[in-house]
């Protein structure tokens, strides 16, 4: 994975064509890049992002941003109450508390409060 200006690209080697090719992920627009060398791959990725941003500017359009920094999470009223109490006890906003818990989960660290109930299924 590569990152540039908030955009993330993934890539792979096509062994038949002996070329690296990649795409920018998590956007609605299609942004691709390729290079014959691993060394050139990063520059090709950056050039594709810069070209995309210039193209959008020329057309007077806003470029698609991969993430806005917001998402909706549905929880039960009881969970909402518990999470709000935990945030209050920690002296932070509910948003800050939730962001910290999600960071811990993404890093593989302990997440509190509680554990998954025995027999509960993990949702996708």
N, CA, C and O atoms as a GROMACS GRO file, in nm:
protein
  496
    1UNK      N    1   0.084  -0.118   0.000
    1UNK     CA    2   0.000   0.000   0.000
    1UNK      C    3   0.089   0.124   0.000
    1UNK      O    4   0.198   0.126   0.057
    2UNK      N    5   0.038   0.227  -0.065
    2UNK     CA    6   0.108   0.355  -0.070
    2UNK      C    7   0.008   0.465  -0.038
    2UNK      O    8  -0.112   0.449  -0.062
    3UNK      N    9   0.056   0.576   0.016
    3UNK     CA   10  -0.031   0.689   0.046
    3UNK      C   11   0.032   0.817  -0.005
    3UNK      O   12   0.153   0.837   0.005
    4UNK      N   13  -0.054   0.905  -0.059
    4UNK     CA   14  -0.009   1.035  -0.110
    4UNK      C   15  -0.130   1.128  -0.112
    4UNK      O   16  -0.233   1.095  -0.171
    5UNK      N   17  -0.116   1.244  -0.047
    5UNK     CA   18  -0.222   1.344  -0.043
    5UNK      C   19  -0.357   1.287   0.004
    5UNK      O   20  -0.462   1.330  -0.041
    6UNK      N   21  -0.352   1.190   0.096
    6UNK     CA   22  -0.473   1.132   0.150
    6UNK      C   23  -0.531   1.018   0.069
    6UNK      O   24  -0.630   0.957   0.110
    7UNK      N   25  -0.472   0.987  -0.045
    7UNK     CA   26  -0.518   0.877  -0.130
    7UNK      C   27  -0.430   0.756  -0.105
    7UNK      O   28  -0.310   0.768  -0.081
    8UNK      N   29  -0.491   0.638  -0.111
    8UNK     CA   30  -0.419   0.513  -0.086
    8UNK      C   31  -0.426   0.428  -0.212
    8UNK      O   32  -0.531   0.412  -0.273
    9UNK      N   33  -0.310   0.375  -0.249
    9UNK     CA   34  -0.304   0.289  -0.367
    9UNK      C   35  -0.256   0.150  -0.330
    9UNK      O   36  -0.174   0.132  -0.241
   10UNK      N   37  -0.310   0.054  -0.401
   10UNK     CA   38  -0.261  -0.083  -0.387
   10UNK      C   39  -0.209  -0.126  -0.523
   10UNK      O   40  -0.252  -0.074  -0.626
   11UNK      N   41  -0.119  -0.220  -0.522
   11UNK     CA   42  -0.055  -0.260  -0.647
   11UNK      C   43  -0.018  -0.407  -0.644
   11UNK      O   44  -0.016  -0.470  -0.538
   12UNK      N   45   0.012  -0.460  -0.761
   12UNK     CA   46   0.058  -0.598  -0.772
   12UNK      C   47   0.142  -0.610  -0.898
   12UNK      O   48   0.136  -0.526  -0.988
   13UNK      N   49   0.219  -0.714  -0.902
   13UNK     CA   50   0.302  -0.742  -1.019
   13UNK      C   51   0.226  -0.834  -1.113
   13UNK      O   52   0.173  -0.937  -1.072
   14UNK      N   53   0.222  -0.796  -1.239
   14UNK     CA   54   0.167  -0.884  -1.342
   14UNK      C   55   0.286  -0.959  -1.401
   14UNK      O   56   0.360  -0.902  -1.481
   15UNK      N   57   0.306  -1.084  -1.362
   15UNK     CA   58   0.425  -1.157  -1.405
   15UNK      C   59   0.428  -1.185  -1.556
   15UNK      O   60   0.536  -1.197  -1.614
   16UNK      N   61   0.312  -1.194  -1.618
   16UNK     CA   62   0.308  -1.218  -1.762
   16UNK      C   63   0.356  -1.096  -1.840
   16UNK      O   64   0.429  -1.108  -1.938
   17UNK      N   65   0.315  -0.979  -1.796
   17UNK     CA   66   0.354  -0.855  -1.865
   17UNK      C   67   0.480  -0.795  -1.804
   17UNK      O   68   0.536  -0.700  -1.859
   18UNK      N   69   0.525  -0.849  -1.691
   18UNK     CA   70   0.642  -0.800  -1.620
   18UNK      C   71   0.628  -0.650  -1.589
   18UNK      O   72   0.720  -0.571  -1.613
   19UNK      N   73   0.511  -0.613  -1.536
   19UNK     CA   74   0.484  -0.474  -1.502
   19UNK      C   75   0.404  -0.469  -1.371
   19UNK      O   76   0.320  -0.554  -1.344
   20UNK      N   77   0.433  -0.368  -1.292
   20UNK     CA   78   0.354  -0.342  -1.173
   20UNK      C   79   0.235  -0.256  -1.214
   20UNK      O   80   0.252  -0.159  -1.288
   21UNK      N   81   0.117  -0.291  -1.169
   21UNK     CA   82   0.003  -0.206  -1.194
   21UNK      C   83  -0.075  -0.190  -1.064
   21UNK      O   84  -0.079  -0.280  -0.980
   22UNK      N   85  -0.138  -0.074  -1.051
   22UNK     CA   86  -0.210  -0.048  -0.928
   22UNK      C   87  -0.329   0.041  -0.951
   22UNK      O   88  -0.353   0.092  -1.060
   23UNK      N   89  -0.403   0.059  -0.842
   23UNK     CA   90  -0.520   0.145  -0.846
   23UNK      C   91  -0.534   0.216  -0.712
   23UNK      O   92  -0.489   0.166  -0.609
   24UNK      N   93  -0.597   0.332  -0.717
   24UNK     CA   94  -0.629   0.405  -0.596
   24UNK      C   95  -0.758   0.347  -0.543
   24UNK      O   96  -0.855   0.330  -0.617
   25UNK      N   97  -0.760   0.318  -0.414
   25UNK     CA   98  -0.876   0.252  -0.355
   25UNK      C   99  -0.962   0.353  -0.278
   25UNK      O  100  -0.918   0.462  -0.243
   26UNK      N  101  -1.085   0.314  -0.255
   26UNK     CA  102  -1.181   0.390  -0.175
   26UNK      C  103  -1.220   0.525  -0.237
   26UNK      O  104  -1.244   0.622  -0.166
   27UNK      N  105  -1.225   0.529  -0.370
   27UNK     CA  106  -1.280   0.645  -0.440
   27UNK      C  107  -1.381   0.592  -0.542
   27UNK      O  108  -1.373   0.477  -0.585
   28UNK      N  109  -1.473   0.676  -0.581
   28UNK     CA  110  -1.568   0.638  -0.684
   28UNK      C  111  -1.506   0.650  -0.823
   28UNK      O  112  -1.543   0.577  -0.915
   29UNK      N  113  -1.409   0.742  -0.837
   29UNK     CA  114  -1.341   0.759  -0.964
   29UNK      C  115  -1.234   0.653  -0.980
   29UNK      O  116  -1.177   0.604  -0.882
   30UNK      N  117  -1.205   0.617  -1.104
   30UNK     CA  118  -1.103   0.516  -1.133
   30UNK      C  119  -0.970   0.587  -1.156
   30UNK      O  120  -0.957   0.667  -1.249
   31UNK      N  121  -0.873   0.557  -1.072
   31UNK     CA  122  -0.739   0.615  -1.083
   31UNK      C  123  -0.642   0.498  -1.081
   31UNK      O  124  -0.633   0.426  -0.982
   32UNK      N  125  -0.568   0.480  -1.190
   32UNK     CA  126  -0.473   0.369  -1.200
   32UNK      C  127  -0.332   0.421  -1.224
   32UNK      O  128  -0.312   0.538  -1.257
   33UNK      N  129  -0.236   0.332  -1.207
   33UNK     CA  130  -0.096   0.365  -1.232
   33UNK      C  131  -0.020   0.237  -1.261
   33UNK      O  132  -0.063   0.128  -1.224
   34UNK      N  133   0.094   0.252  -1.329
   34UNK     CA  134   0.177   0.134  -1.358
   34UNK      C  135   0.321   0.175  -1.379
   34UNK      O  136   0.351   0.290  -1.408
   35UNK      N  137   0.409   0.078  -1.363
   35UNK     CA  138   0.552   0.099  -1.383
   35UNK      C  139   0.619  -0.036  -1.411
   35UNK      O  140   0.573  -0.140  -1.364
   36UNK      N  141   0.725  -0.031  -1.486
   36UNK     CA  142   0.801  -0.152  -1.512
   36UNK      C  143   0.899  -0.184  -1.400
   36UNK      O  144   0.953  -0.294  -1.393
   37UNK      N  145   0.922  -0.085  -1.311
   37UNK     CA  146   1.016  -0.107  -1.201
   37UNK      C  147   0.950  -0.074  -1.067
   37UNK      O  148   0.859   0.008  -1.060
   38UNK      N  149   0.997  -0.139  -0.965
   38UNK     CA  150   0.947  -0.109  -0.831
   38UNK      C  151   0.984   0.033  -0.793
   38UNK      O  152   0.907   0.103  -0.727
   39UNK      N  153   1.102   0.077  -0.834
   39UNK     CA  154   1.146   0.212  -0.803
   39UNK      C  155   1.056   0.317  -0.868
   39UNK      O  156   1.033   0.423  -0.809
   40UNK      N  157   1.005   0.291  -0.984
   40UNK     CA  158   0.920   0.386  -1.054
   40UNK      C  159   0.775   0.384  -1.011
   40UNK      O  160   0.698   0.473  -1.045
   41UNK      N  161   0.737   0.282  -0.935
   41UNK     CA  162   0.597   0.264  -0.896
   41UNK      C  163   0.546   0.379  -0.809
   41UNK      O  164   0.436   0.429  -0.832
   42UNK      N  165   0.624   0.420  -0.711
   42UNK     CA  166   0.584   0.529  -0.622
   42UNK      C  167   0.562   0.658  -0.702
   42UNK      O  168   0.465   0.729  -0.680
   43UNK      N  169   0.654   0.687  -0.795
   43UNK     CA  170   0.639   0.808  -0.875
   43UNK      C  171   0.517   0.800  -0.967
   43UNK      O  172   0.447   0.899  -0.986
   44UNK      N  173   0.493   0.683  -1.023
   44UNK     CA  174   0.376   0.665  -1.109
   44UNK      C  175   0.247   0.688  -1.029
   44UNK      O  176   0.152   0.748  -1.080
   45UNK      N  177   0.244   0.639  -0.906
   45UNK     CA  178   0.129   0.659  -0.817
   45UNK      C  179   0.107   0.807  -0.791
   45UNK      O  180  -0.005   0.857  -0.805
   46UNK      N  181   0.214   0.877  -0.754
   46UNK     CA  182   0.203   1.021  -0.726
   46UNK      C  183   0.162   1.099  -0.851
   46UNK      O  184   0.078   1.189  -0.843
   47UNK      N  185   0.220   1.065  -0.965
   47UNK     CA  186   0.184   1.132  -1.090
   47UNK      C  187   0.036   1.113  -1.122
   47UNK      O  188  -0.030   1.206  -1.168
   48UNK      N  189  -0.015   0.993  -1.099
   48UNK     CA  190  -0.157   0.966  -1.126
   48UNK      C  191  -0.248   1.051  -1.037
   48UNK      O  192  -0.349   1.103  -1.083
   49UNK      N  193  -0.212   1.064  -0.910
   49UNK     CA  194  -0.290   1.146  -0.818
   49UNK      C  195  -0.285   1.293  -0.862
   49UNK      O  196  -0.387   1.360  -0.870
   50UNK      N  197  -0.163   1.342  -0.892
   50UNK     CA  198  -0.148   1.480  -0.936
   50UNK      C  199  -0.225   1.506  -1.066
   50UNK      O  200  -0.290   1.610  -1.080
   51UNK      N  201  -0.219   1.412  -1.160
   51UNK     CA  202  -0.294   1.426  -1.286
   51UNK      C  203  -0.444   1.429  -1.259
   51UNK      O  204  -0.517   1.508  -1.319
   52UNK      N  205  -0.491   1.343  -1.170
   52UNK     CA  206  -0.632   1.338  -1.135
   52UNK      C  207  -0.678   1.471  -1.075
   52UNK      O  208  -0.782   1.524  -1.113
   53UNK      N  209  -0.599   1.524  -0.982
   53UNK     CA  210  -0.636   1.650  -0.918
   53UNK      C  211  -0.635   1.766  -1.018
   53UNK      O  212  -0.721   1.853  -1.013
   54UNK      N  213  -0.537   1.766  -1.110
   54UNK     CA  214  -0.531   1.870  -1.213
   54UNK      C  215  -0.650   1.858  -1.309
   54UNK      O  216  -0.709   1.959  -1.348
   55UNK      N  217  -0.686   1.736  -1.346
   55UNK     CA  218  -0.801   1.712  -1.434
   55UNK      C  219  -0.929   1.766  -1.371
   55UNK      O  220  -1.010   1.832  -1.437
   56UNK      N  221  -0.947   1.737  -1.243
   56UNK     CA  222  -1.066   1.786  -1.172
   56UNK      C  223  -1.068   1.938  -1.167
   56UNK      O  224  -1.172   2.001  -1.188
   57UNK      N  225  -0.953   1.998  -1.141
   57UNK     CA  226  -0.944   2.144  -1.135
   57UNK      C  227  -0.977   2.206  -1.270
   57UNK      O  228  -1.048   2.307  -1.276
   58UNK      N  229  -0.927   2.148  -1.378
   58UNK     CA  230  -0.954   2.197  -1.514
   58UNK      C  231  -1.103   2.193  -1.545
   58UNK      O  232  -1.155   2.281  -1.613
   59UNK      N  233  -1.171   2.093  -1.496
   59UNK     CA  234  -1.315   2.076  -1.521
   59UNK      C  235  -1.401   2.152  -1.420
   59UNK      O  236  -1.523   2.158  -1.434
   60UNK      N  237  -1.337   2.210  -1.320
   60UNK     CA  238  -1.412   2.281  -1.217
   60UNK      C  239  -1.490   2.189  -1.126
   60UNK      O  240  -1.591   2.229  -1.069
   61UNK      N  241  -1.443   2.066  -1.112
   61UNK     CA  242  -1.510   1.966  -1.028
   61UNK      C  243  -1.429   1.940  -0.902
   61UNK      O  244  -1.307   1.953  -0.901
   62UNK      N  245  -1.498   1.904  -0.797
   62UNK     CA  246  -1.429   1.866  -0.674
   62UNK      C  247  -1.381   1.722  -0.687
   62UNK      O  248  -1.459   1.635  -0.726
   63UNK      N  249  -1.254   1.697  -0.657
   63UNK     CA  250  -1.207   1.558  -0.663
   63UNK      C  251  -1.272   1.474  -0.556
   63UNK      O  252  -1.304   1.522  -0.447
   64UNK      N  253  -1.291   1.347  -0.588
   64UNK     CA  254  -1.346   1.253  -0.491
   64UNK      C  255  -1.243   1.232  -0.382
   64UNK      O  256  -1.126   1.204  -0.410
   65UNK      N  257  -1.284   1.247  -0.260
   65UNK     CA  258  -1.196   1.225  -0.146
   65UNK      C  259  -1.221   1.085  -0.092
   65UNK      O  260  -1.336   1.042  -0.082
   66UNK      N  261  -1.114   1.013  -0.059
   66UNK     CA  262  -1.134   0.876  -0.013
   66UNK      C  263  -1.214   0.864   0.117
   66UNK      O  264  -1.299   0.776   0.129
   67UNK      N  265  -1.190   0.952   0.212
   67UNK     CA  266  -1.262   0.944   0.339
   67UNK      C  267  -1.288   1.084   0.391
   67UNK      O  268  -1.202   1.171   0.382
   68UNK      N  269  -1.407   1.105   0.445
   68UNK     CA  270  -1.442   1.235   0.501
   68UNK      C  271  -1.405   1.245   0.648
   68UNK      O  272  -1.397   1.355   0.702
   69UNK      N  273  -1.381   1.133   0.713
   69UNK     CA  274  -1.353   1.135   0.856
   69UNK      C  275  -1.479   1.118   0.940
   69UNK      O  276  -1.477   1.142   1.061
   70UNK      N  277  -1.587   1.077   0.876
   70UNK     CA  278  -1.712   1.054   0.948
   70UNK      C  279  -1.774   0.923   0.901
   70UNK      O  280  -1.763   0.887   0.784
   71UNK      N  281  -1.840   0.854   0.993
   71UNK     CA  282  -1.923   0.740   0.956
   71UNK      C  283  -2.023   0.716   1.067
   71UNK      O  284  -1.999   0.749   1.184
   72UNK      N  285  -2.134   0.661   1.030
   72UNK     CA  286  -2.243   0.636   1.124
   72UNK      C  287  -2.230   0.495   1.180
   72UNK      O  288  -2.211   0.398   1.107
   73UNK      N  289  -2.241   0.485   1.311
   73UNK     CA  290  -2.239   0.355   1.378
   73UNK      C  291  -2.370   0.340   1.454
   73UNK      O  292  -2.404   0.426   1.536
   74UNK      N  293  -2.442   0.234   1.427
   74UNK     CA  294  -2.568   0.210   1.498
   74UNK      C  295  -2.540   0.118   1.617
   74UNK      O  296  -2.481   0.011   1.604
   75UNK      N  297  -2.585   0.163   1.732
   75UNK     CA  298  -2.570   0.085   1.856
   75UNK      C  299  -2.704   0.085   1.927
   75UNK      O  300  -2.792   0.166   1.897
   76UNK      N  301  -2.718  -0.004   2.021
   76UNK     CA  302  -2.842  -0.009   2.100
   76UNK      C  303  -2.843   0.110   2.197
   76UNK      O  304  -2.738   0.168   2.225
   77UNK      N  305  -2.960   0.147   2.247
   77UNK     CA  306  -2.965   0.255   2.347
   77UNK      C  307  -2.880   0.224   2.470
   77UNK      O  308  -2.817   0.314   2.527
   78UNK      N  309  -2.877   0.097   2.511
   78UNK     CA  310  -2.795   0.059   2.627
   78UNK      C  311  -2.646   0.080   2.596
   78UNK      O  312  -2.572   0.131   2.680
   79UNK      N  313  -2.603   0.040   2.479
   79UNK     CA  314  -2.463   0.062   2.441
   79UNK      C  315  -2.432   0.212   2.437
   79UNK      O  316  -2.328   0.255   2.486
   80UNK      N  317  -2.521   0.289   2.378
   80UNK     CA  318  -2.503   0.434   2.369
   80UNK      C  319  -2.484   0.492   2.509
   80UNK      O  320  -2.395   0.575   2.532
   81UNK      N  321  -2.567   0.450   2.602
   81UNK     CA  322  -2.559   0.497   2.740
   81UNK      C  323  -2.425   0.458   2.803
   81UNK      O  324  -2.359   0.540   2.866
   82UNK      N  325  -2.383   0.332   2.786
   82UNK     CA  326  -2.256   0.285   2.843
   82UNK      C  327  -2.138   0.359   2.782
   82UNK      O  328  -2.046   0.400   2.853
   83UNK      N  329  -2.140   0.377   2.651
   83UNK     CA  330  -2.028   0.444   2.583
   83UNK      C  331  -2.020   0.590   2.627
   83UNK      O  332  -1.911   0.644   2.648
   84UNK      N  333  -2.135   0.654   2.639
   84UNK     CA  334  -2.138   0.794   2.682
   84UNK      C  335  -2.084   0.806   2.825
   84UNK      O  336  -2.009   0.899   2.855
   85UNK      N  337  -2.122   0.714   2.912
   85UNK     CA  338  -2.074   0.715   3.051
   85UNK      C  339  -1.922   0.692   3.055
   85UNK      O  340  -1.852   0.757   3.132
   86UNK      N  341  -1.872   0.601   2.973
   86UNK     CA  342  -1.728   0.574   2.969
   86UNK      C  343  -1.652   0.697   2.921
   86UNK      O  344  -1.546   0.730   2.974
   87UNK      N  345  -1.706   0.765   2.820
   87UNK     CA  346  -1.642   0.886   2.768
   87UNK      C  347  -1.642   0.996   2.875
   87UNK      O  348  -1.542   1.064   2.896
   88UNK      N  349  -1.754   1.010   2.941
   88UNK     CA  350  -1.765   1.111   3.047
   88UNK      C  351  -1.666   1.083   3.160
   88UNK      O  352  -1.600   1.174   3.210
   89UNK      N  353  -1.657   0.956   3.199
   89UNK     CA  354  -1.563   0.918   3.304
   89UNK      C  355  -1.418   0.945   3.263
   89UNK      O  356  -1.334   0.975   3.348
   90UNK      N  357  -1.390   0.933   3.133
   90UNK     CA  358  -1.255   0.959   3.083
   90UNK      C  359  -1.230   1.108   3.060
   90UNK      O  360  -1.118   1.149   3.033
   91UNK      N  361  -1.336   1.188   3.071
   91UNK     CA  362  -1.323   1.332   3.054
   91UNK      C  363  -1.308   1.376   2.910
   91UNK      O  364  -1.248   1.480   2.882
   92UNK      N  365  -1.362   1.296   2.817
   92UNK     CA  366  -1.354   1.330   2.674
   92UNK      C  367  -1.492   1.320   2.611
   92UNK      O  368  -1.585   1.264   2.670
   93UNK      N  369  -1.504   1.374   2.491
   93UNK     CA  370  -1.630   1.363   2.419
   93UNK      C  371  -1.652   1.219   2.375
   93UNK      O  372  -1.557   1.140   2.367
   94UNK      N  373  -1.776   1.186   2.346
   94UNK     CA  374  -1.808   1.053   2.296
   94UNK      C  375  -1.733   1.025   2.165
   94UNK      O  376  -1.684   0.914   2.144
   95UNK      N  377  -1.726   1.124   2.077
   95UNK     CA  378  -1.652   1.105   1.951
   95UNK      C  379  -1.506   1.075   1.976
   95UNK      O  380  -1.450   0.984   1.914
   96UNK      N  381  -1.442   1.150   2.066
   96UNK     CA  382  -1.300   1.125   2.097
   96UNK      C  383  -1.281   0.988   2.158
   96UNK      O  384  -1.187   0.916   2.124
   97UNK      N  385  -1.370   0.952   2.249
   97UNK     CA  386  -1.360   0.821   2.314
   97UNK      C  387  -1.374   0.709   2.212
   97UNK      O  388  -1.296   0.613   2.213
   98UNK      N  389  -1.475   0.720   2.123
   98UNK     CA  390  -1.498   0.616   2.022
   98UNK      C  391  -1.378   0.608   1.927
   98UNK      O  392  -1.336   0.498   1.891
   99UNK      N  393  -1.324   0.722   1.885
   99UNK     CA  394  -1.209   0.722   1.795
   99UNK      C  395  -1.090   0.652   1.860
   99UNK      O  396  -1.019   0.576   1.794
  100UNK      N  397  -1.069   0.676   1.989
  100UNK     CA  398  -0.959   0.610   2.060
  100UNK      C  399  -0.980   0.458   2.067
  100UNK      O  400  -0.887   0.381   2.048
  101UNK      N  401  -1.103   0.417   2.094
  101UNK     CA  402  -1.133   0.274   2.101
  101UNK      C  403  -1.112   0.208   1.964
  101UNK      O  404  -1.058   0.098   1.955
  102UNK      N  405  -1.154   0.275   1.859
  102UNK     CA  406  -1.136   0.221   1.724
  102UNK      C  407  -0.989   0.214   1.686
  102UNK      O  408  -0.945   0.118   1.622
  103UNK      N  409  -0.911   0.316   1.725
  103UNK     CA  410  -0.765   0.312   1.701
  103UNK      C  411  -0.702   0.192   1.771
  103UNK      O  412  -0.620   0.122   1.713
  104UNK      N  413  -0.742   0.169   1.894
  104UNK     CA  414  -0.689   0.054   1.969
  104UNK      C  415  -0.726  -0.078   1.900
  104UNK      O  416  -0.642  -0.168   1.888
  105UNK      N  417  -0.849  -0.088   1.856
  105UNK     CA  418  -0.893  -0.210   1.789
  105UNK      C  419  -0.816  -0.231   1.659
  105UNK      O  420  -0.775  -0.344   1.628
  106UNK      N  421  -0.796  -0.125   1.583
  106UNK     CA  422  -0.725  -0.136   1.456
  106UNK      C  423  -0.579  -0.172   1.477
  106UNK      O  424  -0.518  -0.236   1.392
  107UNK      N  425  -0.522  -0.130   1.590
  107UNK     CA  426  -0.383  -0.161   1.622
  107UNK      C  427  -0.367  -0.297   1.688
  107UNK      O  428  -0.256  -0.342   1.713
  108UNK      N  429  -0.479  -0.363   1.716
  108UNK     CA  430  -0.474  -0.495   1.778
  108UNK      C  431  -0.463  -0.491   1.929
  108UNK      O  432  -0.440  -0.594   1.992
  109UNK      N  433  -0.479  -0.372   1.988
  109UNK     CA  434  -0.470  -0.359   2.133
  109UNK      C  435  -0.600  -0.389   2.202
  109UNK      O  436  -0.700  -0.420   2.137
  110UNK      N  437  -0.601  -0.381   2.335
  110UNK     CA  438  -0.723  -0.408   2.410
  110UNK      C  439  -0.826  -0.299   2.386
  110UNK      O  440  -0.793  -0.180   2.383
  111UNK      N  441  -0.948  -0.339   2.371
  111UNK     CA  442  -1.057  -0.246   2.351
  111UNK      C  443  -1.153  -0.263   2.467
  111UNK      O  444  -1.187  -0.376   2.504
  112UNK      N  445  -1.198  -0.154   2.525
  112UNK     CA  446  -1.288  -0.159   2.639
  112UNK      C  447  -1.408  -0.073   2.609
  112UNK      O  448  -1.389   0.019   2.529
  113UNK      N  449  -1.524  -0.089   2.659
  113UNK     CA  450  -1.555  -0.181   2.766
  113UNK      C  451  -1.599  -0.317   2.713
  113UNK      O  452  -1.651  -0.329   2.602
  114UNK      N  453  -1.578  -0.416   2.792
  114UNK     CA  454  -1.635  -0.548   2.768
  114UNK      C  455  -1.572  -0.627   2.655
  114UNK      O  456  -1.486  -0.580   2.582
  115UNK      N  457  -1.620  -0.747   2.645
  115UNK     CA  458  -1.578  -0.841   2.541
  115UNK      C  459  -1.702  -0.889   2.470
  115UNK      O  460  -1.815  -0.869   2.515
  116UNK      N  461  -1.677  -0.952   2.358
  116UNK     CA  462  -1.788  -1.012   2.283
  116UNK      C  463  -1.848  -1.125   2.368
  116UNK      O  464  -1.775  -1.204   2.428
  117UNK      N  465  -1.979  -1.131   2.372
  117UNK     CA  466  -2.047  -1.235   2.449
  117UNK      C  467  -2.014  -1.372   2.391
  117UNK      O  468  -1.998  -1.386   2.270
  118UNK      N  469  -2.006  -1.470   2.476
  118UNK     CA  470  -1.980  -1.607   2.433
  118UNK      C  471  -2.092  -1.650   2.339
  118UNK      O  472  -2.210  -1.639   2.371
  119UNK      N  473  -2.052  -1.700   2.223
  119UNK     CA  474  -2.149  -1.746   2.125
  119UNK      C  475  -2.199  -1.636   2.032
  119UNK      O  476  -2.269  -1.664   1.936
  120UNK      N  477  -2.163  -1.510   2.060
  120UNK     CA  478  -2.207  -1.401   1.973
  120UNK      C  479  -2.129  -1.408   1.842
  120UNK      O  480  -2.010  -1.438   1.842
  121UNK      N  481  -2.196  -1.380   1.734
  121UNK     CA  482  -2.130  -1.384   1.604
  121UNK      C  483  -2.074  -1.248   1.572
  121UNK      O  484  -2.134  -1.144   1.601
  122UNK      N  485  -1.958  -1.250   1.511
  122UNK     CA  486  -1.892  -1.128   1.468
  122UNK      C  487  -1.954  -1.086   1.336
  122UNK      O  488  -1.968  -1.168   1.245
  123UNK      N  489  -1.993  -0.960   1.324
  123UNK     CA  490  -2.052  -0.913   1.198
  123UNK      C  491  -1.943  -0.869   1.103
  123UNK      O  492  -1.834  -0.830   1.146
  124UNK      N  493  -1.973  -0.876   0.972
  124UNK     CA  494  -1.873  -0.842   0.871
  124UNK      C  495  -1.856  -0.696   0.854
  124UNK      O  496  -1.775  -0.653   0.772
   0.00000   0.00000   0.00000
